[in-house]
């Protein structure tokens, strides 16, 4: 139970960080990844292809920050 809660907090923290990075870049600099992430209402969690941590860290907008 505690493990599940910690995992949930981690996931939401990760998403929040992801979104903050997107907003920080400004609308002109938003990458496709950010635009897709903002469409929460269109998410189908069964089909979401979450990037691996390596892919996430490899994003050019992430490196430029």
PDB file of N, CA, C and O in Angstrom:
ATOM      1  N   UNK A   1       0.839  -1.214   0.000  1.00  0.00           N
ATOM      2  CA  UNK A   1       0.000   0.000   0.000  1.00  0.00           C
ATOM      3  C   UNK A   1       0.874   1.264   0.000  1.00  0.00           C
ATOM      4  O   UNK A   1       0.700   2.152  -0.835  1.00  0.00           O
ATOM      5  N   UNK A   2       1.787   1.325   0.925  1.00  0.00           N
ATOM      6  CA  UNK A   2       2.689   2.475   0.992  1.00  0.00           C
ATOM      7  C   UNK A   2       3.531   2.565  -0.283  1.00  0.00           C
ATOM      8  O   UNK A   2       3.826   3.651  -0.783  1.00  0.00           O
ATOM      9  N   UNK A   3       3.908   1.389  -0.789  1.00  0.00           N
ATOM     10  CA  UNK A   3       4.703   1.349  -2.024  1.00  0.00           C
ATOM     11  C   UNK A   3       3.906   1.912  -3.198  1.00  0.00           C
ATOM     12  O   UNK A   3       4.428   2.679  -4.007  1.00  0.00           O
ATOM     13  N   UNK A   4       2.635   1.521  -3.279  1.00  0.00           N
ATOM     14  CA  UNK A   4       1.777   2.003  -4.362  1.00  0.00           C
ATOM     15  C   UNK A   4       1.606   3.524  -4.278  1.00  0.00           C
ATOM     16  O   UNK A   4       1.640   4.216  -5.295  1.00  0.00           O
ATOM     17  N   UNK A   5       1.423   4.030  -3.066  1.00  0.00           N
ATOM     18  CA  UNK A   5       1.276   5.469  -2.883  1.00  0.00           C
ATOM     19  C   UNK A   5       2.540   6.209  -3.302  1.00  0.00           C
ATOM     20  O   UNK A   5       2.469   7.236  -3.978  1.00  0.00           O
ATOM     21  N   UNK A   6       3.682   5.694  -2.906  1.00  0.00           N
ATOM     22  CA  UNK A   6       4.959   6.323  -3.253  1.00  0.00           C
ATOM     23  C   UNK A   6       5.146   6.329  -4.776  1.00  0.00           C
ATOM     24  O   UNK A   6       5.625   7.308  -5.348  1.00  0.00           O
ATOM     25  N   UNK A   7       4.763   5.231  -5.417  1.00  0.00           N
ATOM     26  CA  UNK A   7       4.884   5.119  -6.872  1.00  0.00           C
ATOM     27  C   UNK A   7       3.990   6.156  -7.561  1.00  0.00           C
ATOM     28  O   UNK A   7       4.408   6.804  -8.521  1.00  0.00           O
ATOM     29  N   UNK A   8       2.758   6.307  -7.063  1.00  0.00           N
ATOM     30  CA  UNK A   8       1.818   7.284  -7.617  1.00  0.00           C
ATOM     31  C   UNK A   8       2.373   8.697  -7.487  1.00  0.00           C
ATOM     32  O   UNK A   8       2.327   9.482  -8.434  1.00  0.00           O
ATOM     33  N   UNK A   9       2.894   9.009  -6.315  1.00  0.00           N
ATOM     34  CA  UNK A   9       3.482  10.330  -6.069  1.00  0.00           C
ATOM     35  C   UNK A   9       4.647  10.567  -7.032  1.00  0.00           C
ATOM     36  O   UNK A   9       4.793  11.659  -7.582  1.00  0.00           O
ATOM     37  N   UNK A  10       5.472   9.540  -7.233  1.00  0.00           N
ATOM     38  CA  UNK A  10       6.608   9.661  -8.150  1.00  0.00           C
ATOM     39  C   UNK A  10       6.141   9.955  -9.568  1.00  0.00           C
ATOM     40  O   UNK A  10       6.673  10.848 -10.227  1.00  0.00           O
ATOM     41  N   UNK A  11       5.138   9.198 -10.041  1.00  0.00           N
ATOM     42  CA  UNK A  11       4.624   9.385 -11.400  1.00  0.00           C
ATOM     43  C   UNK A  11       4.079  10.797 -11.587  1.00  0.00           C
ATOM     44  O   UNK A  11       4.378  11.459 -12.581  1.00  0.00           O
ATOM     45  N   UNK A  12       3.272  11.257 -10.619  1.00  0.00           N
ATOM     46  CA  UNK A  12       2.700  12.598 -10.745  1.00  0.00           C
ATOM     47  C   UNK A  12       3.778  13.672 -10.630  1.00  0.00           C
ATOM     48  O   UNK A  12       3.704  14.701 -11.301  1.00  0.00           O
ATOM     49  N   UNK A  13       4.764  13.441  -9.795  1.00  0.00           N
ATOM     50  CA  UNK A  13       5.877  14.374  -9.673  1.00  0.00           C
ATOM     51  C   UNK A  13       6.647  14.463 -10.984  1.00  0.00           C
ATOM     52  O   UNK A  13       7.046  15.543 -11.419  1.00  0.00           O
ATOM     53  N   UNK A  14       6.844  13.310 -11.599  1.00  0.00           N
ATOM     54  CA  UNK A  14       7.553  13.233 -12.878  1.00  0.00           C
ATOM     55  C   UNK A  14       6.777  13.988 -13.960  1.00  0.00           C
ATOM     56  O   UNK A  14       7.353  14.765 -14.722  1.00  0.00           O
ATOM     57  N   UNK A  15       5.456  13.750 -14.018  1.00  0.00           N
ATOM     58  CA  UNK A  15       4.616  14.438 -15.000  1.00  0.00           C
ATOM     59  C   UNK A  15       4.620  15.936 -14.759  1.00  0.00           C
ATOM     60  O   UNK A  15       4.697  16.727 -15.700  1.00  0.00           O
ATOM     61  N   UNK A  16       4.537  16.322 -13.486  1.00  0.00           N
ATOM     62  CA  UNK A  16       4.537  17.742 -13.136  1.00  0.00           C
ATOM     63  C   UNK A  16       5.840  18.392 -13.590  1.00  0.00           C
ATOM     64  O   UNK A  16       5.833  19.488 -14.151  1.00  0.00           O
ATOM     65  N   UNK A  17       6.956  17.709 -13.344  1.00  0.00           N
ATOM     66  CA  UNK A  17       8.260  18.206 -13.762  1.00  0.00           C
ATOM     67  C   UNK A  17       8.309  18.344 -15.286  1.00  0.00           C
ATOM     68  O   UNK A  17       8.788  19.347 -15.815  1.00  0.00           O
ATOM     69  N   UNK A  18       7.810  17.331 -15.974  1.00  0.00           N
ATOM     70  CA  UNK A  18       7.750  17.296 -17.440  1.00  0.00           C
ATOM     71  C   UNK A  18       6.999  18.531 -17.951  1.00  0.00           C
ATOM     72  O   UNK A  18       7.459  19.227 -18.856  1.00  0.00           O
ATOM     73  N   UNK A  19       5.818  18.785 -17.342  1.00  0.00           N
ATOM     74  CA  UNK A  19       4.974  19.914 -17.755  1.00  0.00           C
ATOM     75  C   UNK A  19       5.655  21.246 -17.446  1.00  0.00           C
ATOM     76  O   UNK A  19       5.619  22.164 -18.266  1.00  0.00           O
ATOM     77  N   UNK A  20       6.263  21.357 -16.295  1.00  0.00           N
ATOM     78  CA  UNK A  20       6.957  22.588 -15.920  1.00  0.00           C
ATOM     79  C   UNK A  20       8.068  22.893 -16.917  1.00  0.00           C
ATOM     80  O   UNK A  20       8.253  24.042 -17.320  1.00  0.00           O
ATOM     81  N   UNK A  21       8.806  21.857 -17.310  1.00  0.00           N
ATOM     82  CA  UNK A  21       9.863  22.044 -18.313  1.00  0.00           C
ATOM     83  C   UNK A  21       9.263  22.577 -19.616  1.00  0.00           C
ATOM     84  O   UNK A  21       9.848  23.448 -20.260  1.00  0.00           O
ATOM     85  N   UNK A  22       8.112  22.061 -19.996  1.00  0.00           N
ATOM     86  CA  UNK A  22       7.460  22.483 -21.228  1.00  0.00           C
ATOM     87  C   UNK A  22       7.070  23.954 -21.146  1.00  0.00           C
ATOM     88  O   UNK A  22       7.345  24.723 -22.067  1.00  0.00           O
ATOM     89  N   UNK A  23       6.431  24.347 -20.051  1.00  0.00           N
ATOM     90  CA  UNK A  23       5.982  25.727 -19.885  1.00  0.00           C
ATOM     91  C   UNK A  23       7.167  26.677 -19.837  1.00  0.00           C
ATOM     92  O   UNK A  23       7.107  27.790 -20.360  1.00  0.00           O
ATOM     93  N   UNK A  24       8.233  26.231 -19.213  1.00  0.00           N
ATOM     94  CA  UNK A  24       9.439  27.024 -19.058  1.00  0.00           C
ATOM     95  C   UNK A  24      10.028  27.407 -20.418  1.00  0.00           C
ATOM     96  O   UNK A  24      10.601  28.485 -20.577  1.00  0.00           O
ATOM     97  N   UNK A  25       9.877  26.506 -21.393  1.00  0.00           N
ATOM     98  CA  UNK A  25      10.452  26.723 -22.716  1.00  0.00           C
ATOM     99  C   UNK A  25       9.683  27.790 -23.495  1.00  0.00           C
ATOM    100  O   UNK A  25      10.195  28.320 -24.481  1.00  0.00           O
ATOM    101  N   UNK A  26       8.478  28.104 -23.070  1.00  0.00           N
ATOM    102  CA  UNK A  26       7.657  29.069 -23.800  1.00  0.00           C
ATOM    103  C   UNK A  26       6.931  28.396 -24.953  1.00  0.00           C
ATOM    104  O   UNK A  26       7.393  27.380 -25.474  1.00  0.00           O
ATOM    105  N   UNK A  27       5.793  28.959 -25.354  1.00  0.00           N
ATOM    106  CA  UNK A  27       4.968  28.312 -26.377  1.00  0.00           C
ATOM    107  C   UNK A  27       5.701  28.188 -27.707  1.00  0.00           C
ATOM    108  O   UNK A  27       5.501  27.211 -28.429  1.00  0.00           O
ATOM    109  N   UNK A  28       6.545  29.159 -28.043  1.00  0.00           N
ATOM    110  CA  UNK A  28       7.252  29.111 -29.321  1.00  0.00           C
ATOM    111  C   UNK A  28       8.231  27.933 -29.366  1.00  0.00           C
ATOM    112  O   UNK A  28       8.471  27.366 -30.431  1.00  0.00           O
ATOM    113  N   UNK A  29       8.788  27.570 -28.222  1.00  0.00           N
ATOM    114  CA  UNK A  29       9.790  26.517 -28.184  1.00  0.00           C
ATOM    115  C   UNK A  29       9.242  25.141 -27.848  1.00  0.00           C
ATOM    116  O   UNK A  29      10.009  24.196 -27.662  1.00  0.00           O
ATOM    117  N   UNK A  30       7.928  25.021 -27.769  1.00  0.00           N
ATOM    118  CA  UNK A  30       7.348  23.728 -27.399  1.00  0.00           C
ATOM    119  C   UNK A  30       7.653  22.669 -28.453  1.00  0.00           C
ATOM    120  O   UNK A  30       7.452  22.876 -29.649  1.00  0.00           O
ATOM    121  N   UNK A  31       8.139  21.543 -27.979  1.00  0.00           N
ATOM    122  CA  UNK A  31       8.400  20.435 -28.892  1.00  0.00           C
ATOM    123  C   UNK A  31       7.136  19.607 -29.055  1.00  0.00           C
ATOM    124  O   UNK A  31       6.151  19.817 -28.348  1.00  0.00           O
ATOM    125  N   UNK A  32       7.170  18.661 -29.992  1.00  0.00           N
ATOM    126  CA  UNK A  32       6.032  17.767 -30.195  1.00  0.00           C
ATOM    127  C   UNK A  32       5.690  17.024 -28.912  1.00  0.00           C
ATOM    128  O   UNK A  32       4.518  16.834 -28.585  1.00  0.00           O
ATOM    129  N   UNK A  33       6.717  16.609 -28.196  1.00  0.00           N
ATOM    130  CA  UNK A  33       6.494  15.856 -26.958  1.00  0.00           C
ATOM    131  C   UNK A  33       5.665  16.669 -25.974  1.00  0.00           C
ATOM    132  O   UNK A  33       4.757  16.143 -25.329  1.00  0.00           O
ATOM    133  N   UNK A  34       5.985  17.955 -25.863  1.00  0.00           N
ATOM    134  CA  UNK A  34       5.246  18.821 -24.946  1.00  0.00           C
ATOM    135  C   UNK A  34       3.809  19.005 -25.415  1.00  0.00           C
ATOM    136  O   UNK A  34       2.873  18.915 -24.621  1.00  0.00           O
ATOM    137  N   UNK A  35       3.642  19.261 -26.703  1.00  0.00           N
ATOM    138  CA  UNK A  35       2.294  19.475 -27.222  1.00  0.00           C
ATOM    139  C   UNK A  35       1.426  18.252 -26.970  1.00  0.00           C
ATOM    140  O   UNK A  35       0.271  18.372 -26.563  1.00  0.00           O
ATOM    141  N   UNK A  36       1.994  17.065 -27.217  1.00  0.00           N
ATOM    142  CA  UNK A  36       1.246  15.834 -26.986  1.00  0.00           C
ATOM    143  C   UNK A  36       0.901  15.701 -25.516  1.00  0.00           C
ATOM    144  O   UNK A  36      -0.198  15.275 -25.162  1.00  0.00           O
ATOM    145  N   UNK A  37       1.851  16.069 -24.658  1.00  0.00           N
ATOM    146  CA  UNK A  37       1.654  15.912 -23.223  1.00  0.00           C
ATOM    147  C   UNK A  37       0.525  16.805 -22.715  1.00  0.00           C
ATOM    148  O   UNK A  37      -0.166  16.459 -21.757  1.00  0.00           O
ATOM    149  N   UNK A  38       0.343  17.958 -23.363  1.00  0.00           N
ATOM    150  CA  UNK A  38      -0.667  18.908 -22.897  1.00  0.00           C
ATOM    151  C   UNK A  38      -2.095  18.446 -23.211  1.00  0.00           C
ATOM    152  O   UNK A  38      -3.053  18.955 -22.631  1.00  0.00           O
ATOM    153  N   UNK A  39      -2.235  17.486 -24.128  1.00  0.00           N
ATOM    154  CA  UNK A  39      -3.575  17.036 -24.521  1.00  0.00           C
ATOM    155  C   UNK A  39      -4.083  15.946 -23.583  1.00  0.00           C
ATOM    156  O   UNK A  39      -4.356  14.824 -24.011  1.00  0.00           O
ATOM    157  N   UNK A  40      -4.207  16.282 -22.310  1.00  0.00           N
ATOM    158  CA  UNK A  40      -4.609  15.287 -21.321  1.00  0.00           C
ATOM    159  C   UNK A  40      -5.957  14.652 -21.645  1.00  0.00           C
ATOM    160  O   UNK A  40      -6.149  13.449 -21.464  1.00  0.00           O
ATOM    161  N   UNK A  41      -6.891  15.475 -22.126  1.00  0.00           N
ATOM    162  CA  UNK A  41      -8.234  14.974 -22.411  1.00  0.00           C
ATOM    163  C   UNK A  41      -8.226  13.926 -23.519  1.00  0.00           C
ATOM    164  O   UNK A  41      -9.156  13.127 -23.627  1.00  0.00           O
ATOM    165  N   UNK A  42      -7.170  13.928 -24.347  1.00  0.00           N
ATOM    166  CA  UNK A  42      -7.123  12.984 -25.465  1.00  0.00           C
ATOM    167  C   UNK A  42      -6.271  11.764 -25.151  1.00  0.00           C
ATOM    168  O   UNK A  42      -6.095  10.890 -26.000  1.00  0.00           O
ATOM    169  N   UNK A  43      -5.747  11.702 -23.940  1.00  0.00           N
ATOM    170  CA  UNK A  43      -4.906  10.571 -23.560  1.00  0.00           C
ATOM    171  C   UNK A  43      -5.722   9.301 -23.391  1.00  0.00           C
ATOM    172  O   UNK A  43      -6.785   9.300 -22.770  1.00  0.00           O
ATOM    173  N   UNK A  44      -5.200   8.220 -23.960  1.00  0.00           N
ATOM    174  CA  UNK A  44      -5.746   6.903 -23.667  1.00  0.00           C
ATOM    175  C   UNK A  44      -4.609   6.173 -22.973  1.00  0.00           C
ATOM    176  O   UNK A  44      -3.652   5.750 -23.621  1.00  0.00           O
ATOM    177  N   UNK A  45      -4.709   6.025 -21.662  1.00  0.00           N
ATOM    178  CA  UNK A  45      -3.582   5.525 -20.896  1.00  0.00           C
ATOM    179  C   UNK A  45      -3.160   4.108 -21.271  1.00  0.00           C
ATOM    180  O   UNK A  45      -2.046   3.679 -20.969  1.00  0.00           O
ATOM    181  N   UNK A  46      -4.059   3.395 -21.929  1.00  0.00           N
ATOM    182  CA  UNK A  46      -3.691   2.067 -22.404  1.00  0.00           C
ATOM    183  C   UNK A  46      -2.661   2.177 -23.531  1.00  0.00           C
ATOM    184  O   UNK A  46      -1.784   1.325 -23.670  1.00  0.00           O
ATOM    185  N   UNK A  47      -2.782   3.227 -24.324  1.00  0.00           N
ATOM    186  CA  UNK A  47      -1.987   3.329 -25.546  1.00  0.00           C
ATOM    187  C   UNK A  47      -0.824   4.306 -25.450  1.00  0.00           C
ATOM    188  O   UNK A  47      -0.022   4.409 -26.378  1.00  0.00           O
ATOM    189  N   UNK A  48      -0.723   5.028 -24.326  1.00  0.00           N
ATOM    190  CA  UNK A  48       0.353   6.022 -24.202  1.00  0.00           C
ATOM    191  C   UNK A  48       1.705   5.335 -24.277  1.00  0.00           C
ATOM    192  O   UNK A  48       1.963   4.358 -23.574  1.00  0.00           O
ATOM    193  N   UNK A  49       2.565   5.863 -25.143  1.00  0.00           N
ATOM    194  CA  UNK A  49       3.905   5.304 -25.286  1.00  0.00           C
ATOM    195  C   UNK A  49       4.857   6.181 -24.483  1.00  0.00           C
ATOM    196  O   UNK A  49       5.465   7.105 -25.023  1.00  0.00           O
ATOM    197  N   UNK A  50       4.983   5.890 -23.195  1.00  0.00           N
ATOM    198  CA  UNK A  50       5.846   6.700 -22.342  1.00  0.00           C
ATOM    199  C   UNK A  50       7.304   6.491 -22.732  1.00  0.00           C
ATOM    200  O   UNK A  50       7.737   5.361 -22.957  1.00  0.00           O
ATOM    201  N   UNK A  51       8.063   7.592 -22.813  1.00  0.00           N
ATOM    202  CA  UNK A  51       9.479   7.448 -23.139  1.00  0.00           C
ATOM    203  C   UNK A  51      10.237   6.776 -22.003  1.00  0.00           C
ATOM    204  O   UNK A  51       9.873   6.931 -20.837  1.00  0.00           O
ATOM    205  N   UNK A  52      11.274   6.040 -22.330  1.00  0.00           N
ATOM    206  CA  UNK A  52      12.135   5.514 -21.286  1.00  0.00           C
ATOM    207  C   UNK A  52      12.921   6.687 -20.723  1.00  0.00           C
ATOM    208  O   UNK A  52      12.950   7.753 -21.338  1.00  0.00           O
ATOM    209  N   UNK A  53      13.550   6.520 -19.585  1.00  0.00           N
ATOM    210  CA  UNK A  53      14.279   7.619 -18.968  1.00  0.00           C
ATOM    211  C   UNK A  53      15.403   8.104 -19.886  1.00  0.00           C
ATOM    212  O   UNK A  53      15.678   9.301 -19.957  1.00  0.00           O
ATOM    213  N   UNK A  54      16.049   7.171 -20.585  1.00  0.00           N
ATOM    214  CA  UNK A  54      17.127   7.548 -21.501  1.00  0.00           C
ATOM    215  C   UNK A  54      16.606   8.405 -22.651  1.00  0.00           C
ATOM    216  O   UNK A  54      17.219   9.410 -23.009  1.00  0.00           O
ATOM    217  N   UNK A  55      15.487   8.008 -23.222  1.00  0.00           N
ATOM    218  CA  UNK A  55      14.884   8.780 -24.303  1.00  0.00           C
ATOM    219  C   UNK A  55      14.474  10.156 -23.797  1.00  0.00           C
ATOM    220  O   UNK A  55      14.644  11.165 -24.481  1.00  0.00           O
ATOM    221  N   UNK A  56      13.924  10.173 -22.571  1.00  0.00           N
ATOM    222  CA  UNK A  56      13.478  11.421 -21.962  1.00  0.00           C
ATOM    223  C   UNK A  56      14.659  12.375 -21.792  1.00  0.00           C
ATOM    224  O   UNK A  56      14.560  13.558 -22.120  1.00  0.00           O
ATOM    225  N   UNK A  57      15.774  11.858 -21.282  1.00  0.00           N
ATOM    226  CA  UNK A  57      16.963  12.684 -21.051  1.00  0.00           C
ATOM    227  C   UNK A  57      17.625  13.088 -22.368  1.00  0.00           C
ATOM    228  O   UNK A  57      18.405  14.039 -22.410  1.00  0.00           O
ATOM    229  N   UNK A  58      17.311  12.361 -23.442  1.00  0.00           N
ATOM    230  CA  UNK A  58      17.921  12.633 -24.746  1.00  0.00           C
ATOM    231  C   UNK A  58      17.212  13.746 -25.521  1.00  0.00           C
ATOM    232  O   UNK A  58      17.731  14.223 -26.530  1.00  0.00           O
ATOM    233  N   UNK A  59      16.027  14.161 -25.053  1.00  0.00           N
ATOM    234  CA  UNK A  59      15.282  15.201 -25.752  1.00  0.00           C
ATOM    235  C   UNK A  59      16.122  16.466 -25.877  1.00  0.00           C
ATOM    236  O   UNK A  59      16.728  16.911 -24.903  1.00  0.00           O
ATOM    237  N   UNK A  60      16.158  17.041 -27.067  1.00  0.00           N
ATOM    238  CA  UNK A  60      17.004  18.213 -27.278  1.00  0.00           C
ATOM    239  C   UNK A  60      16.547  19.396 -26.427  1.00  0.00           C
ATOM    240  O   UNK A  60      17.381  20.166 -25.950  1.00  0.00           O
ATOM    241  N   UNK A  61      15.235  19.554 -26.229  1.00  0.00           N
ATOM    242  CA  UNK A  61      14.768  20.680 -25.409  1.00  0.00           C
ATOM    243  C   UNK A  61      15.177  20.495 -23.958  1.00  0.00           C
ATOM    244  O   UNK A  61      15.308  21.464 -23.210  1.00  0.00           O
ATOM    245  N   UNK A  62      15.383  19.219 -23.560  1.00  0.00           N
ATOM    246  CA  UNK A  62      15.812  18.939 -22.195  1.00  0.00           C
ATOM    247  C   UNK A  62      17.280  19.337 -22.029  1.00  0.00           C
ATOM    248  O   UNK A  62      17.666  19.914 -21.012  1.00  0.00           O
ATOM    249  N   UNK A  63      18.087  19.021 -23.036  1.00  0.00           N
ATOM    250  CA  UNK A  63      19.521  19.348 -22.980  1.00  0.00           C
ATOM    251  C   UNK A  63      19.763  20.848 -23.033  1.00  0.00           C
ATOM    252  O   UNK A  63      20.647  21.369 -22.353  1.00  0.00           O
ATOM    253  N   UNK A  64      18.968  21.538 -23.848  1.00  0.00           N
ATOM    254  CA  UNK A  64      19.164  22.980 -24.015  1.00  0.00           C
ATOM    255  C   UNK A  64      18.839  23.753 -22.737  1.00  0.00           C
ATOM    256  O   UNK A  64      19.425  24.802 -22.467  1.00  0.00           O
ATOM    257  N   UNK A  65      17.898  23.222 -21.958  1.00  0.00           N
ATOM    258  CA  UNK A  65      17.510  23.882 -20.722  1.00  0.00           C
ATOM    259  C   UNK A  65      18.687  23.920 -19.812  1.00  0.00           C
ATOM    260  O   UNK A  65      18.590  24.437 -18.699  1.00  0.00           O
TER     261      UNK A  65
END
